[in-house]
């Protein structure tokens, strides 16, 4: 049975991404019934550009997010929505033309599903981003080369998606009590952990893709790791992915420091 769909995206100071983001949405094989964008008090003209964007008959609303953080923005946007299915994406990422269609299909085929976890493909423009994508997102970067058996082996016993490419029912959002607004990073994972604890049924949408920008400098990568690490600590949860990255960068740092002893260590790094 066909269900109503809202696309929800938090945004802050992304004026340069407005055209690419909304053009991709409105080129979708299935359009959402409404687009609600939560503006985290942008200091540029992001909100004005969104309001003026040609909407092709699909309502595009901008709601204020005084909390600034994505969790508060998602809550305010979802509260404004009248749709049954909420698709969550980060503004600035480009959705695949079939993403909405493929994300919604499981909900319409099975009324018992509460969560659909989509995937993302890294957007690569240079060698540095290639290295970062290979280290941070190997499975997503390589998924096109995986067999069906290898894909199934990636499915964890508990599906705990982030907010990058995910669909939820509005009823689940109400049951969980919304996204935590006190977390700067990691609030999407905490929402998913609470949903899992409440017995939410989650599936993976293997054919639902978003194209995700990759950090393009060491400073941006450091800030990403720092804030997500801090978010993990604040919610008392250290993910296996974070442990893997901590091990990688820890070994790399030790090898570089080993250069004080021998030139062999930096070469190994």
C-alpha positions in Angstrom: 0.0 0.0 0.0 1.4 3.4 -1.0 2.4 5.5 2.0 3.1 9.3 2.3 6.8 10.2 2.5 8.6 13.2 4.0 12.3 14.0 3.3 13.9 15.6 6.3 17.3 17.3 6.2 19.1 19.4 8.8 21.2 22.2 7.4 23.5 25.0 8.5 25.6 27.3 6.4 25.5 25.3 3.2 24.5 27.9 0.6 26.9 26.4 -2.0 25.2 23.0 -1.7 21.6 24.1 -2.2 21.4 23.7 -6.0 23.1 20.3 -6.1 21.2 18.9 -3.2 17.7 20.0 -4.2 18.2 19.3 -7.9 19.1 15.7 -7.1 16.0 15.4 -4.9 13.6 16.7 -7.5 15.2 14.5 -10.2 14.2 11.4 -8.2 12.3 8.5 -9.8 9.8 8.9 -6.9 9.3 12.3 -5.3 8.5 12.8 -1.6 5.2 14.2 -0.6 7.0 17.0 1.3 10.5 18.2 1.9 11.2 19.7 5.3 14.6 21.3 6.0 15.6 22.3 9.5 17.9 25.4 9.4 20.3 25.5 12.3 20.4 29.3 12.5 22.6 29.7 9.3 24.6 32.9 9.1 24.7 32.8 5.3 21.8 32.9 2.8 21.1 29.1 2.9 17.5 29.4 4.1 16.7 32.1 1.5 18.1 30.1 -1.4 16.1 27.0 -0.3 12.8 29.1 0.0 13.4 30.5 -3.5 14.3 27.2 -5.1 11.8 26.0 -7.8 9.9 23.2 -6.1 8.1 21.6 -9.1 5.0 21.3 -7.0 6.5 19.5 -4.1 6.2 21.6 -0.8 9.6 22.6 0.5 9.5 24.1 4.0 12.2 25.6 6.1 11.8 25.3 9.9 13.9 27.0 12.4 16.3 24.9 14.5 17.5 27.1 17.4 19.3 24.0 19.0 21.6 24.1 15.9 22.5 20.4 16.4 21.1 17.8 13.9 19.0 16.0 16.5 17.0 19.1 17.4 16.6 19.9 13.7 15.2 16.5 12.9 12.8 16.6 15.7 11.4 20.0 14.7 11.1 18.9 11.0 9.4 15.6 11.8 7.0 17.2 14.2 5.9 19.5 11.3 5.4 16.5 9.0 2.1 14.8 8.2 3.7 11.9 6.5 3.8 8.2 7.6 7.4 7.6 6.5 10.3 9.9 7.3 13.5 9.7 5.2 16.5 11.2 6.8 19.5 12.6 4.8 22.2 15.1 5.5 22.0 18.3 3.4 24.9 18.6 1.1 24.9 15.0 0.2 23.6 14.0 -3.2 20.8 11.3 -3.3 20.7 8.7 -6.0 17.9 9.0 -8.5 16.3 5.8 -7.1 17.1 6.4 -3.4 13.6 7.5 -2.3 11.9 4.8 -4.3 14.2 2.1 -2.9 14.0 3.3 0.6 10.2 3.5 0.7 9.6 0.1 -1.0 10.2 -2.1 2.1 7.8 0.0 4.2 5.1 -0.4 1.6 5.7 -4.2 1.2 5.7 -5.0 4.9 3.8 -2.9 7.5 5.8 -4.4 10.3 9.1 -2.6 9.3 10.1 0.3 11.4 13.6 1.2 10.0 15.2 0.9 6.6 19.0 1.5 6.6 20.4 2.7 3.3 24.0 2.9 2.1 26.2 5.6 0.8 28.9 5.8 -1.8 31.9 8.2 -1.1 32.3 11.1 -3.5 36.0 11.1 -4.4 37.7 14.0 -6.0 41.4 13.5 -5.1 43.9 11.0 -3.7 43.5 12.2 -0.1 39.8 11.5 -0.2 40.4 8.1 -1.8 42.7 7.2 1.1 40.2 8.5 3.7 37.3 6.6 2.1 39.4 3.4 2.0 40.3 3.7 5.7 37.0 5.0 7.1 34.4 3.5 4.8 35.9 0.4 3.2 32.7 -1.6 3.0 30.7 1.3 1.5 33.5 2.1 -0.9 33.9 -1.5 -2.1 30.3 -2.8 -1.9 29.8 -2.8 -5.7 32.5 -5.6 -5.9 30.9 -7.7 -3.1 28.9 -10.9 -3.8 25.5 -11.3 -2.3 27.0 -13.7 0.3 29.6 -11.1 1.2 26.9 -8.5 1.6 24.9 -10.6 3.9 28.0 -11.3 6.0 28.1 -7.5 6.6 24.7 -7.5 8.3 25.2 -7.1 12.0 23.0 -8.9 14.6 21.6 -5.5 15.5 21.1 -3.0 12.7 22.0 0.4 14.3 22.0 2.9 11.4 23.2 6.5 11.5 21.2 9.4 10.1 23.2 9.6 6.8 20.8 7.4 4.8 17.9 6.0 6.8 14.1 5.8 6.8 11.9 5.5 9.8 8.1 5.5 10.5 6.8 8.5 12.3 5.2 6.2 14.8 8.6 4.9 15.7 9.9 8.4 16.2 7.0 9.0 18.6 7.7 5.7 20.4 11.4 6.5 20.9 10.7 10.0 22.0 12.6 11.7 19.2 16.3 12.3 18.7 18.4 13.4 21.7 19.0 17.1 21.4 21.9 17.4 23.8 24.4 15.5 21.6 26.4 17.3 18.9 27.4 14.1 17.2 26.1 10.6 17.5 22.4 11.5 18.2 21.3 9.4 15.3 23.1 6.3 16.6 21.6 6.8 20.1 18.1 7.0 18.5 18.7 3.8 16.7 20.0 2.0 19.8 16.9 3.1 21.7 14.7 1.9 18.8 16.5 -1.5 18.8 15.9 -1.8 22.6 12.2 -1.2 22.0 12.1 -4.0 19.5 12.0 -2.0 16.3 12.2 -4.1 13.1 15.0 -2.9 10.9 16.1 -4.0 7.4 18.9 -3.0 5.1 18.1 -1.3 1.7 21.0 -2.7 -0.4 19.9 -0.7 -3.4 19.3 2.6 -1.7 22.3 4.9 -2.2 23.4 8.4 -1.2 26.6 10.0 -2.4 28.5 11.3 0.6 31.2 13.9 0.5 34.5 12.9 2.2 36.7 15.2 4.3 39.3 16.7 2.2 42.1 17.7 4.6 43.8 16.3 7.7 42.3 19.1 9.8 38.7 18.1 8.7 39.4 14.4 9.4 40.8 15.2 12.8 37.7 17.3 13.7 35.4 14.5 12.4 37.2 11.9 14.6 37.3 14.2 17.6 33.6 15.2 17.6 32.3 11.7 16.9 34.7 10.3 19.5 33.4 12.8 22.0 29.8 11.9 21.1 30.5 8.2 21.6 31.9 9.0 25.1 28.9 11.2 26.0 26.5 8.4 25.2 28.7 5.7 26.8 29.0 3.8 23.6 32.2 2.9 21.7 31.3 1.4 18.3 33.5 -1.3 16.7 34.1 1.1 13.8 35.5 3.7 16.2 37.7 1.1 17.8 39.1 0.1 14.4 39.9 3.7 13.5 41.5 4.3 16.9 43.7 1.3 16.4 44.7 2.3 12.9 45.6 5.9 13.8 47.2 4.8 17.1 49.6 2.4 15.3 50.3 5.1 12.6 51.2 7.6 15.3 53.5 5.2 17.1 55.3 4.4 13.9 55.8 8.1 13.1 57.1 8.7 16.6 59.4 5.8 16.1 61.2 8.1 13.6 63.0 9.5 16.7 64.7 6.1 17.0 65.1 4.9 13.4 64.3 5.9 9.9 62.7 2.5 9.4 59.5 3.4 11.4 58.4 6.4 9.3 58.8 4.3 6.1 56.6 1.6 7.7 54.0 4.3 8.5 
